Amino acid sequence: KMLYDNAMLAAVYARSFAQTGDAFDARIARRTLEFVLREMTHPGGAFFSAQDAEVNHREGQNYLWTADQLVATLGPDDGAFASRVLGVDRGPNFRDPHHPGDPPPPANVLFLTDRTDGLAQELGVPEPELLARLDAINARLLVARSTRDQPGLDDKVLTAWNGLMIEALADAGASLGEPRYLEAGERAAAFILAHLVAPDGSLRRSWRAGEARGAAFLEDHAMLARGLIALHRARLVLGRPPADHLEAASGIVGLARAQFTDPARPGVWFDTREGQPDLFVRTSATYDGAIPSGASVMLHALIDLYELTGERRWLDEALASLGALSRAIADSPIGSVNATRALLRLLRIDAPGVAAVSGARARPEVVRVEDSPVTVFAPGERLTVTMDADAPLPVELRIAPGFHIAASDPGIEGLAGLSVRVEGGKGVEVRAAFPPGTPYEGEALPEEERGRLLVYTGSVRVELLLRRTPEPWSGRPIVVITFQPCDESACFQPISVELDVALDPG
């Protein structure tokens, strides 16, 4: 039960909900955050580092259940229901890895055997009814489990891991429309800034029992900065006035620049301070392990600051950092996936010098519609939309051989031309520069329409331009592109695709 695992999982599911609207993802994000707020939160608002996996020298003991224990706790009906939906009726699923010679206990780690909508369909009950019953069962199991011996708590407060959780809470607050998650993130940030900043203004690594210890590393600065930036974004999304989070993040990046860079090696971020006496080598990690590398997180923070302030200095620093990470990205884009994600973000920025430094085309994320002969490509990640300038979003449609789609102005009635719109929220508008269509001479057309119908074939690139409107930002705006594919003999129904790009107000 590591804090960083819970933080990154909650953030992924919250962002997935923001892009897909899948309520199951929102539920996972909420339940993960509720666990952290209940089990791993200091009274002052910061977050503890970990919960021990072992109880009485046996891993998982607090969390294991047998079918008989479920019945004893829940009664026969709910016990049987829990065994079915939580996997106990499938047989034991856990063995203590630290005691491989012991026979496996006749017990289970509980898990949902399917998505809740799938379980509801399988059991023949409405999903809200299943969720209500499942929540009531979980609450009773938690009460029973609280009477068992409890796992130990690592009650250190680590700056870096708190930064990850602050970011997750801010993202969830914005994506799920839950101000209390934003407020929990703000309490944690206030604790870190109050208790882990030394009198000389430097950042400390950890805090426990009233004492801050150890000089912070690069990852502490980078992850805290991103958490503060996420709080700033979330306040904008939720319609709250900006606080001082962006200014604090900028200051922390400045501290990091002074301690973890070397003018002789532009763009390189070192993990430790120069001259740190307990280290023989000053490393500059680029590989993402259990948590992202400090350098890649700092690169994202620099991009964030440029997007939110428009100040060229942040972009210049980001480009220099990308240059230092480019070999790692080229050698192992998956091993350096967080830096690869930053590259994709930078490729969307329309500013002098970006293309020259990046030196490569992004491989865009794919949004597929089942059975469609058209694949829509759009850059992933996020896009900040302001009132001051158009935010460009390039989209490419690849049309399978033998098919075409109606052009934006098909030239004849009865077909849905290629179009784009914003759904799910207010405060943003989209315009598109559609290319001209090609006359279609298909034999299936009535003779009077041949040559009048305009279509697209092969690959079509459309430049979308998004801008804030005077109307207040609300909801979860998404960009939707609609097209009608046809072959030589017939046309499909129009298909709408939600672009996998989260929009943020700037």
BAFIDO-673714 format. One record per residue (C-alpha): residue in three letters; x, y negated, z negated. Coordinates in pm, whole numbers, plus 32768, in hexadecimal, padded with zeros to 4 digits. Last residue first. Layout:
<atoms>
{atom "Ala",{X,Y,Z}}
...
</atoms>
This chain:
<atoms>
{atom "Gly",{7D84,74B8,8790}}
{atom "Pro",{7C67,75B1,8784}}
{atom "Asp",{7CCC,771E,87AD}}
{atom "Leu",{7C5D,7806,88C4}}
{atom "Ala",{7CAA,797B,88B3}}
{atom "Val",{7D08,7A19,8A01}}
{atom "Asp",{7C8B,7B6F,8A6B}}
{atom "Leu",{7BAB,7AE6,8B7C}}
{atom "Glu",{7A45,7B5A,8B5B}}
{atom "Val",{79E2,7C0C,8C9E}}
{atom "Ser",{7891,7BEB,8D4C}}
{atom "Ile",{7826,7CD8,8E63}}
{atom "Pro",{7721,7C87,8F6D}}
{atom "Gln",{765D,7DBF,8FD6}}
{atom "Phe",{771B,7E86,90D7}}
{atom "Cys",{76FE,7E42,924B}}
{atom "Ala",{76BE,7F31,936C}}
{atom "Ser",{773D,7FBB,94B9}}
{atom "Glu",{7899,7F38,94FE}}
{atom "Asp",{78F1,7F15,938E}}
{atom "Cys",{7877,7E0B,929E}}
{atom "Pro",{78EA,7D68,915A}}
{atom "Gln",{7826,7C4E,90B4}}
{atom "Phe",{78F2,7B6D,8FD1}}
{atom "Thr",{78D0,7ACA,8E7C}}
{atom "Ile",{79E2,7A33,8DA2}}
{atom "Val",{79A3,79F5,8C31}}
{atom "Val",{7A78,790F,8B58}}
{atom "Ile",{7A3C,7930,89E4}}
{atom "Pro",{79C9,7834,88E1}}
{atom "Arg",{79AA,78BE,8780}}
{atom "Gly",{78AC,77E9,86C7}}
{atom "Ser",{78CE,7672,86A7}}
{atom "Trp",{79A3,7554,8727}}
{atom "Pro",{78EF,7407,8706}}
{atom "Glu",{7872,7370,8851}}
{atom "Pro",{7964,726C,88D8}}
{atom "Thr",{79E9,7376,89C9}}
{atom "Arg",{7B32,7430,89AE}}
{atom "Arg",{7BDA,7494,8AF5}}
{atom "Leu",{7C14,75D0,8BBC}}
{atom "Leu",{7CA2,75ED,8D1D}}
{atom "Leu",{7C8D,7738,8DD4}}
{atom "Glu",{7D77,7780,8EF7}}
{atom "Val",{7CF2,789F,8FCB}}
{atom "Arg",{7DCD,79A2,9075}}
{atom "Val",{7D2B,7AA0,915F}}
{atom "Ser",{7DCE,7BEA,91C1}}
{atom "Gly",{7D4F,7CD5,92CE}}
{atom "Thr",{7C07,7C53,9355}}
{atom "Tyr",{7B3B,7B18,931F}}
{atom "Val",{79F7,7AD0,93D6}}
{atom "Leu",{793F,79D1,94AC}}
{atom "Leu",{77FD,7A3C,9558}}
{atom "Arg",{77BF,7968,968F}}
{atom "Gly",{788E,7A43,9777}}
{atom "Arg",{7778,7B3F,9794}}
{atom "Glu",{7639,7AB0,9700}}
{atom "Glu",{756D,7A9A,9846}}
{atom "Glu",{75CD,7BFF,98A2}}
{atom "Pro",{753E,7C8F,9764}}
{atom "Leu",{765D,7D15,9694}}
{atom "Ala",{76B1,7E88,9693}}
{atom "Glu",{77A5,7E50,97B1}}
{atom "Gly",{788C,7D86,96D6}}
{atom "Glu",{790C,7C3F,976D}}
{atom "Tyr",{7979,7B89,9631}}
{atom "Pro",{79FE,7A26,9641}}
{atom "Thr",{7B1B,79EB,9548}}
{atom "Gly",{7ADD,7921,940C}}
{atom "Pro",{7B7D,77DA,93A6}}
{atom "Pro",{7C42,77E0,925F}}
{atom "Phe",{7B91,778B,9119}}
{atom "Ala",{7C1C,7674,9040}}
{atom "Ala",{7B58,76AF,8F00}}
{atom "Arg",{7ACA,75D4,8DF0}}
{atom "Val",{7A8C,7633,8C85}}
{atom "Glu",{79E5,757C,8B66}}
{atom "Val",{7A23,7588,89F0}}
{atom "Gly",{7965,7510,88BD}}
{atom "Lys",{7867,7626,889C}}
{atom "Gly",{7867,7799,885A}}
{atom "Gly",{781A,78F7,88D3}}
{atom "Glu",{7834,78B8,8A47}}
{atom "Val",{7911,77EB,8B30}}
{atom "Arg",{78E2,780A,8CA8}}
{atom "Val",{7986,788C,8DE5}}
{atom "Ser",{7901,78DE,8F3D}}
{atom "Leu",{7940,79BE,906B}}
{atom "Gly",{7806,79B0,9140}}
{atom "Ala",{76D2,7A7A,90EF}}
{atom "Leu",{7630,7AED,9233}}
{atom "Gly",{74CB,7AB5,92AD}}
{atom "Glu",{74FF,7980,9381}}
{atom "Ile",{7612,794E,9480}}
{atom "Gly",{7753,7880,9488}}
{atom "Pro",{77F5,7945,936F}}
{atom "Asp",{7860,780C,92AF}}
{atom "Ser",{7942,7893,919B}}
{atom "Ala",{7996,79AD,928A}}
{atom "Ala",{78D4,7AF3,9281}}
{atom "Ile",{79AC,7C1B,9224}}
{atom "His",{7A53,7D16,930A}}
{atom "Phe",{7A89,7E8C,930C}}
{atom "Gly",{7B36,7F87,93EF}}
{atom "Pro",{7C81,7F66,9339}}
{atom "Ala",{7C51,7F0D,91C7}}
{atom "Ile",{7C34,7D9F,9168}}
{atom "Arg",{7D35,7D02,9084}}
{atom "Leu",{7CB3,7BCD,8FD3}}
{atom "Glu",{7DB7,7ADE,8F46}}
{atom "Val",{7D7A,79D7,8E3D}}
{atom "Pro",{7E53,78AA,8DE9}}
{atom "Leu",{7DF3,77E8,8CAE}}
{atom "Pro",{7E56,767B,8CAF}}
{atom "Ala",{7E01,759B,8B84}}
{atom "Asp",{7D87,744E,8C0D}}
{atom "Ala",{7E01,7321,8B4D}}
{atom "Asp",{7DA2,7239,8A31}}
{atom "Met",{7C64,72DB,89AF}}
{atom "Thr",{7D1C,7412,893A}}
{atom "Val",{7D09,758A,896F}}
{atom "Thr",{7E0B,7671,88D0}}
{atom "Leu",{7E2A,77BF,8981}}
{atom "Arg",{7E68,790B,88D5}}
{atom "Glu",{7F05,7A5F,891B}}
{atom "Gly",{7ED7,7B08,8A6D}}
{atom "Pro",{7F17,7A84,8BCA}}
{atom "Ala",{7DF8,7AE2,8CB2}}
{atom "Phe",{7DCD,7C03,8DA5}}
{atom "Val",{7C7A,7C73,8E23}}
{atom "Thr",{7C59,7DC4,8ED0}}
{atom "Val",{7B55,7DED,8FE0}}
{atom "Pro",{7AD0,7F3B,905E}}
{atom "Ser",{79F4,7F48,8F26}}
{atom "Asp",{79A0,809E,8E9D}}
{atom "Glu",{79E6,8034,8D35}}
{atom "Val",{7A3B,7EC5,8D11}}
{atom "Arg",{7BAC,7E8D,8CCF}}
{atom "Val",{7C61,7D6D,8C27}}
{atom "Val",{7DD6,7D89,8C5F}}
{atom "Glu",{7EEB,7CD2,8BAA}}
{atom "Pro",{7FDC,7C15,8C7F}}
{atom "Arg",{813B,7C8C,8CD6}}
{atom "Ala",{81EC,7B42,8CB8}}
{atom "Arg",{82C5,7AC7,8DD4}}
{atom "Ala",{8432,7A91,8D94}}
{atom "Gly",{853F,7988,8D71}}
{atom "Ser",{84BB,7905,8C27}}
{atom "Val",{85AD,77E2,8C34}}
{atom "Ala",{855D,776F,8D94}}
{atom "Ala",{83E7,77A4,8D6E}}
{atom "Val",{83D6,76CC,8C35}}
{atom "Gly",{84BA,75B4,8CA8}}
{atom "Pro",{83B2,74AE,8CEE}}
{atom "Ala",{8264,74F6,8C44}}
{atom "Asp",{8133,75C8,8C9C}}
{atom "Ile",{812D,76BD,8B7B}}
{atom "Arg",{809A,780F,8BD1}}
{atom "Leu",{81F1,78AF,8BF9}}
{atom "Leu",{823F,7845,8A95}}
{atom "Arg",{8129,791C,8A06}}
{atom "Leu",{819A,7A4D,8ACA}}
{atom "Leu",{82FD,7A19,8A4B}}
{atom "Ala",{8279,7A06,88E7}}
{atom "Arg",{81D4,7B59,8915}}
{atom "Thr",{8323,7BE2,8989}}
{atom "Ala",{83BF,7B52,884C}}
{atom "Asn",{82C2,7C15,877E}}
{atom "Val",{82FE,7D4B,8850}}
{atom "Ser",{8472,7D5C,8818}}
{atom "Gly",{847E,7ED9,880F}}
{atom "Ile",{836A,7ED6,8913}}
{atom "Pro",{841F,7DE7,89FD}}
{atom "Ser",{855F,7EB1,89D6}}
{atom "Asp",{868B,7E4A,8AA9}}
{atom "Ala",{85E8,7D1C,8B4E}}
{atom "Ile",{8551,7C9F,8A07}}
{atom "Ala",{869A,7CD3,894C}}
{atom "Arg",{8758,7C1A,8A5D}}
{atom "Ser",{865C,7AFD,8A57}}
{atom "Leu",{8671,7ABD,88E0}}
{atom "Ala",{8773,79A5,88F1}}
{atom "Gly",{86C1,790D,8A1B}}
{atom "Leu",{8577,7921,8961}}
{atom "Ser",{8611,785D,8843}}
{atom "Ala",{8685,774E,8934}}
{atom "Leu",{852A,7741,89CD}}
{atom "Ala",{8489,7726,8876}}
{atom "Glu",{8576,760F,8810}}
{atom "Asp",{8521,754D,894C}}
{atom "Leu",{83AF,7588,890E}}
{atom "Trp",{83CA,74FE,87AD}}
{atom "Arg",{8487,73CD,8827}}
{atom "Arg",{837A,7389,892E}}
{atom "Glu",{827C,7317,882B}}
{atom "Gly",{811C,737A,8899}}
{atom "Thr",{80BA,7396,872B}}
{atom "Leu",{7FE5,74D1,8718}}
{atom "Glu",{806D,758C,8844}}
{atom "Tyr",{81D5,7528,87F5}}
{atom "Leu",{81B1,7590,868A}}
{atom "Asp",{811C,76DF,86EC}}
{atom "Ile",{8236,771F,87E5}}
{atom "Leu",{8335,76DA,86D2}}
{atom "Ala",{827C,77C3,85E4}}
{atom "His",{8277,78D4,86ED}}
{atom "Leu",{83F1,78BA,8711}}
{atom "Met",{8414,78C3,8596}}
{atom "Val",{8357,7A0D,8590}}
{atom "Ser",{8441,7A96,869B}}
{atom "Ala",{8578,7A2A,85DB}}
{atom "Gly",{84F9,7AB9,8492}}
{atom "Ser",{84C9,7C0E,852E}}
{atom "Pro",{836A,7C9D,851D}}
{atom "Ile",{830D,7D80,83F8}}
{atom "Ala",{832F,7EFA,83DE}}
{atom "Gly",{8431,7EDB,84F3}}
{atom "Asp",{8449,7DD0,85FE}}
{atom "Tyr",{85A7,7DBD,8691}}
{atom "Thr",{864C,7C6A,86C8}}
{atom "Ala",{8724,7C59,8590}}
{atom "Ser",{882B,7B49,8570}}
{atom "Thr",{8924,7BCE,8474}}
{atom "Arg",{8A2A,7B1D,83A1}}
{atom "Val",{8B1E,7C30,8347}}
{atom "Phe",{8BD7,7C75,8201}}
{atom "Leu",{8AB5,7C10,8121}}
{atom "Asp",{8AB1,7BC0,7FAB}}
{atom "Pro",{8B58,7A6A,7FCC}}
{atom "Gln",{8A5D,79BE,80B3}}
{atom "Gly",{8B4A,78E3,817C}}
{atom "Glu",{8A4A,787C,827F}}
{atom "Arg",{88E7,78C7,8216}}
{atom "Thr",{8840,7A0C,827B}}
{atom "Asp",{876F,7A96,839A}}
{atom "Phe",{881E,79C6,84A2}}
{atom "Trp",{8755,790E,85AB}}
{atom "Val",{8804,78E4,86FA}}
{atom "Gly",{8778,77D6,87DF}}
{atom "Pro",{88BD,771C,880D}}
{atom "Arg",{89F7,77D7,879E}}
{atom "Ala",{8B00,76D1,8749}}
{atom "Pro",{89FB,75FE,8699}}
{atom "Asp",{89C6,7720,85A4}}
{atom "Thr",{886D,7770,851C}}
{atom "Phe",{87EA,7806,83D7}}
{atom "Gln",{880F,76FB,82CC}}
{atom "Ala",{87C2,75AB,836D}}
{atom "Arg",{86C8,763C,8463}}
{atom "Ala",{8619,76F5,8349}}
{atom "Leu",{85E8,75B5,8283}}
{atom "Gly",{855C,750C,83BA}}
{atom "Val",{846E,762F,83F0}}
{atom "Ile",{83FD,7602,8288}}
{atom "Gly",{83BE,748F,82C2}}
{atom "Ser",{82EE,74D1,83F8}}
{atom "Ala",{8220,75CF,8336}}
{atom "Ala",{81E2,74D1,8220}}
{atom "Glu",{8171,73CC,831D}}
{atom "Leu",{8086,74C7,83BD}}
{atom "His",{7FF7,752C,826B}}
{atom "Asp",{7FB3,73CA,81F1}}
{atom "Ala",{7E38,73D9,820A}}
{atom "Pro",{7D76,73C3,8350}}
{atom "Pro",{7C03,7373,8332}}
{atom "Arg",{7B1D,74A1,8328}}
{atom "Gly",{7A4E,750C,8453}}
{atom "Leu",{7A85,7681,842C}}
{atom "Val",{7B5D,768F,8565}}
{atom "Leu",{7C2C,7563,84F7}}
{atom "Arg",{7C60,75F3,839B}}
{atom "Ala",{7CC7,773D,8439}}
{atom "Arg",{7DD0,7695,8510}}
{atom "His",{7E72,75EB,83E3}}
{atom "Leu",{7E67,772B,8317}}
{atom "Ala",{7F0C,77E4,8439}}
{atom "Ile",{8022,76E0,843A}}
{atom "Leu",{805B,771E,82C6}}
{atom "Gly",{8072,7894,8300}}
{atom "Arg",{815C,785E,8424}}
{atom "Ala",{8243,778C,834B}}
{atom "Leu",{823A,7891,8235}}
{atom "Met",{829B,799E,832E}}
{atom "Ala",{83BD,78D6,83BD}}
{atom "His",{844D,785A,8274}}
{atom "Asp",{843F,79AD,81CA}}
{atom "Glu",{84BC,7A5E,8303}}
{atom "Leu",{85F0,797E,830C}}
{atom "Phe",{8653,79E5,81AD}}
{atom "Ala",{85F7,793C,8066}}
{atom "Ala",{86FA,7905,7F57}}
{atom "Gly",{86C1,79E6,7E2E}}
{atom "Arg",{85D9,79C6,7D05}}
{atom "Ala",{84A5,790D,7C8F}}
{atom "Glu",{8449,794D,7B23}}
{atom "Gly",{82F0,7946,7A84}}
{atom "Ala",{82C2,7ABB,7A61}}
{atom "Arg",{8330,7B02,7BC5}}
{atom "Trp",{838A,7A2B,7CEF}}
{atom "Ser",{8446,7A7F,7E2D}}
{atom "Arg",{8512,79F1,7F4E}}
{atom "Arg",{853E,7886,7EEB}}
{atom "Leu",{851C,7758,7FD0}}
{atom "Ser",{85FE,7629,7FB7}}
{atom "Gly",{8576,74D6,7F4B}}
{atom "Asp",{868E,7486,7E52}}
{atom "Pro",{859D,74C8,7D31}}
{atom "Ala",{855E,7627,7DBB}}
{atom "Val",{8429,7680,7E86}}
{atom "Leu",{8396,77CF,7E1F}}
{atom "His",{829F,775F,7D13}}
{atom "Ala",{81D8,763A,7D9F}}
{atom "Leu",{81FB,7681,7F13}}
{atom "Ile",{81B7,77F3,7EDC}}
{atom "Phe",{808B,77B2,7DFA}}
{atom "Ala",{7FF5,76B3,7EEB}}
{atom "Ala",{801A,77AA,8009}}
{atom "Ala",{7F68,78B7,7F3F}}
{atom "Arg",{7E4A,77CC,7EEB}}
{atom "Glu",{7E30,7765,805A}}
{atom "Gly",{7E1B,78CF,80C9}}
{atom "Ala",{7D04,7911,7FD1}}
{atom "Glu",{7C51,77D9,8052}}
{atom "Leu",{7C6B,7852,81BA}}
{atom "Tyr",{7BDB,79A0,814C}}
{atom "Arg",{7AC4,78E9,8094}}
{atom "Pro",{7A70,7825,81D0}}
{atom "Glu",{79F7,7961,8282}}
{atom "Gly",{799E,7916,83EF}}
{atom "Leu",{7A24,7A6A,8457}}
{atom "Ser",{7B2B,79E8,8549}}
{atom "Ala",{7B8A,78AF,8483}}
{atom "Gly",{7B93,794D,832A}}
{atom "Ala",{7C32,7A85,83BB}}
{atom "Asp",{7D49,79BE,845D}}
{atom "Ala",{7D83,78FB,831B}}
{atom "Leu",{7D80,7A36,8248}}
{atom "Ala",{7E74,7AE4,8331}}
{atom "Glu",{7F5E,79B7,8339}}
{atom "Ile",{7F5F,79A3,81BD}}
{atom "Met",{7FA4,7B19,81B2}}
{atom "Leu",{80D2,7AF9,8297}}
{atom "Gly",{8157,79D0,81D3}}
{atom "Asn",{812A,7A94,8091}}
{atom "Trp",{8207,7B9F,8127}}
{atom "Ala",{8316,7AA2,8171}}
{atom "Thr",{8307,79F2,801F}}
{atom "Leu",{8313,7B2A,7F4A}}
{atom "Val",{8245,7B2D,7E09}}
{atom "Lys",{82BF,7C4B,7D2F}}
{atom "Asp",{81AD,7D0C,7C7D}}
{atom "Asp",{8207,7E66,7CFA}}
{atom "Leu",{80D4,7F12,7C6F}}
{atom "Gly",{80CB,8074,7BE9}}
{atom "Pro",{7FBC,8162,7C54}}
{atom "Gln",{7E8F,818E,7B70}}
{atom "Asp",{7E35,82B4,7A92}}
{atom "Arg",{7CC6,82F9,7AD7}}
{atom "Thr",{7BA3,8229,7A53}}
{atom "Ser",{7BC2,8136,7B79}}
{atom "Arg",{7B7D,8259,7C65}}
{atom "Ala",{7A1D,827C,7BDC}}
{atom "Val",{79CF,810B,7C0E}}
{atom "Leu",{7A67,8117,7D6B}}
{atom "Leu",{7997,824A,7DC0}}
{atom "Arg",{785B,8190,7D59}}
{atom "Ala",{78B2,8065,7E36}}
{atom "Asn",{7908,8146,7F5A}}
{atom "Ile",{77B9,81F5,7F3D}}
{atom "Ala",{76FB,80AA,7F3E}}
{atom "Asp",{77C1,8035,806D}}
{atom "Leu",{7778,817B,8125}}
{atom "Arg",{7604,8163,80DF}}
{atom "Ala",{75F4,7FFB,8159}}
{atom "Leu",{76C5,804F,828B}}
{atom "Leu",{75E7,8177,82E6}}
{atom "Glu",{74AD,80A4,82CA}}
{atom "Pro",{7547,7F8F,839B}}
{atom "Glu",{75AA,8097,84A2}}
{atom "Pro",{7448,8117,84CE}}
{atom "Val",{742F,828D,8486}}
{atom "Gly",{7444,83BF,8568}}
{atom "Leu",{7574,845A,84C3}}
{atom "Glu",{7645,8462,8602}}
{atom "Gln",{75CB,830A,866E}}
{atom "Ala",{761E,8276,851B}}
{atom "Leu",{7770,8321,851E}}
{atom "Gly",{77C0,828E,8674}}
{atom "Asp",{775B,8130,8606}}
{atom "Thr",{782D,815D,84CB}}
{atom "Arg",{7960,81BC,8590}}
{atom "Asp",{79C0,8324,8558}}
{atom "Thr",{7A44,8413,844E}}
{atom "Leu",{7A6A,82FA,8354}}
{atom "Phe",{7B87,8352,826C}}
{atom "Leu",{7BAA,83DB,810B}}
{atom "Val",{7CFC,8469,80A5}}
{atom "Asn",{7CA0,85CD,8058}}
{atom "Ala",{7CB8,86DB,7F52}}
{atom "Pro",{7CFF,884D,7F2A}}
{atom "Pro",{7E66,87F8,7EC9}}
{atom "Pro",{7F71,887A,7FB7}}
{atom "Pro",{8048,8988,7F17}}
{atom "Asp",{8187,88F1,7E89}}
{atom "Gly",{82CA,892E,7F45}}
{atom "Pro",{82B0,87EB,800B}}
{atom "His",{82BB,8716,7ECE}}
{atom "His",{8320,85BD,7F4C}}
{atom "Pro",{8240,85D4,807F}}
{atom "Asp",{810B,860B,7FA3}}
{atom "Arg",{8019,86C5,8085}}
{atom "Phe",{7ECF,8635,8100}}
{atom "Asn",{7DB5,8698,81EC}}
{atom "Pro",{7CE8,8795,812B}}
{atom "Gly",{7BB9,8820,81E8}}
{atom "Arg",{7AD1,878F,82F0}}
{atom "Asp",{79B7,8761,81F3}}
{atom "Val",{7A86,864E,814F}}
{atom "Gly",{7A84,8577,828A}}
{atom "Leu",{79EA,8436,8205}}
{atom "Val",{78A3,844D,82CA}}
{atom "Arg",{7857,85B5,8269}}
{atom "Ser",{78D9,85C0,8106}}
{atom "Ala",{7831,8471,80C0}}
{atom "Phe",{76DE,84F5,8133}}
{atom "Ala",{7707,8630,8061}}
{atom "Gly",{775A,855E,7F30}}
{atom "Asp",{7640,846A,7F7E}}
{atom "Asp",{7546,8587,7F73}}
{atom "Pro",{75E0,8659,7E5D}}
{atom "Gly",{762D,8544,7D63}}
{atom "Leu",{772A,842E,7D90}}
{atom "Thr",{783C,846D,7C90}}
{atom "Ala",{7813,85E2,7C57}}
{atom "Val",{77C5,8618,7DC8}}
{atom "Leu",{78FD,855A,7E32}}
{atom "Gln",{79D0,8614,7D33}}
{atom "Asp",{7951,8762,7DB7}}
{atom "Ala",{79AB,8701,7F1D}}
{atom "Thr",{7B0C,86AF,7EAE}}
{atom "Trp",{7BA4,8554,7EA0}}
{atom "Leu",{7D03,84BF,7EAF}}
{atom "Tyr",{7D45,834A,7E7B}}
{atom "Asn",{7DE5,8340,7D22}}
{atom "Gln",{7EC1,846D,7D6C}}
{atom "Gly",{7F52,83DC,7EAC}}
{atom "Glu",{80B6,8441,7E5D}}
{atom "Arg",{80F6,8508,7D21}}
{atom "His",{81EF,848C,7C1F}}
{atom "Asn",{80DA,843E,7B24}}
{atom "Val",{803E,8354,7C25}}
{atom "Glu",{80FB,8313,7D66}}
{atom "Ala",{80C5,8229,7E90}}
{atom "Asp",{8120,80F7,7DC3}}
{atom "Gln",{806A,7FB4,7E16}}
{atom "Ala",{8135,7EAE,7EC5}}
{atom "Ser",{81B4,7D49,7EDB}}
{atom "Phe",{80C9,7C7A,7E06}}
{atom "Phe",{8007,7B5D,7EA2}}
{atom "Ala",{7FEE,79F0,7E3D}}
{atom "Gly",{7EAB,7958,7DB5}}
{atom "Gly",{7F06,78F0,7C52}}
{atom "Pro",{7E58,7A21,7BC0}}
{atom "His",{7F46,7AF8,7C92}}
{atom "Thr",{7E9E,7BBE,7DA7}}
{atom "Met",{7EE4,7D28,7E02}}
{atom "Glu",{7DB3,7DF6,7D9F}}
{atom "Arg",{7C79,7D26,7DDB}}
{atom "Leu",{7CF2,7C27,7ED9}}
{atom "Val",{7DBD,7D32,7F8B}}
{atom "Phe",{7C9A,7E27,7F99}}
{atom "Glu",{7BAE,7D14,800C}}
{atom "Leu",{7CA0,7CC1,8125}}
{atom "Thr",{7C9E,7E25,81A5}}
{atom "Arg",{7B23,7E3C,8186}}
{atom "Arg",{7AF3,7CF9,8248}}
{atom "Ala",{7BE0,7D55,8363}}
{atom "Ile",{7B45,7EAF,8382}}
{atom "Arg",{79E6,7E1B,838F}}
{atom "Ala",{7A4B,7D1C,8497}}
{atom "Asp",{7AD6,7E33,8570}}
{atom "Phe",{798D,7EF0,8553}}
{atom "Ala",{78D0,7DB2,85AE}}
{atom "Asp",{7974,7DAE,8706}}
{atom "Gly",{7968,7C43,8781}}
{atom "Thr",{7A7B,7C98,8879}}
{atom "Gln",{7B78,7B7B,8865}}
{atom "Ala",{7B3B,7AF5,8707}}
{atom "Phe",{7AF6,7C57,868D}}
{atom "Ser",{7C4B,7CC3,870A}}
{atom "Arg",{7CE7,7B99,865C}}
{atom "Ala",{7C48,7C01,8512}}
{atom "Tyr",{7CB2,7D6A,854C}}
{atom "Val",{7E1B,7D0B,8591}}
{atom "Ala",{7E2B,7C18,846C}}
{atom "Ala",{7D9F,7D17,8377}}
{atom "Leu",{7E9C,7E1A,83EA}}
{atom "Met",{7FBD,7D22,83D2}}
{atom "Ala",{7F65,7CB8,8271}}
{atom "Asn",{7F1B,7E17,81F4}}
{atom "Asp",{8069,7E95,8272}}
{atom "Tyr",{8121,7D65,81E3}}
{atom "Leu",{808B,7D97,808A}}
{atom "Met",{80FD,7F01,8077}}
{atom "Lys",{8000,8000,8000}}
</atoms>
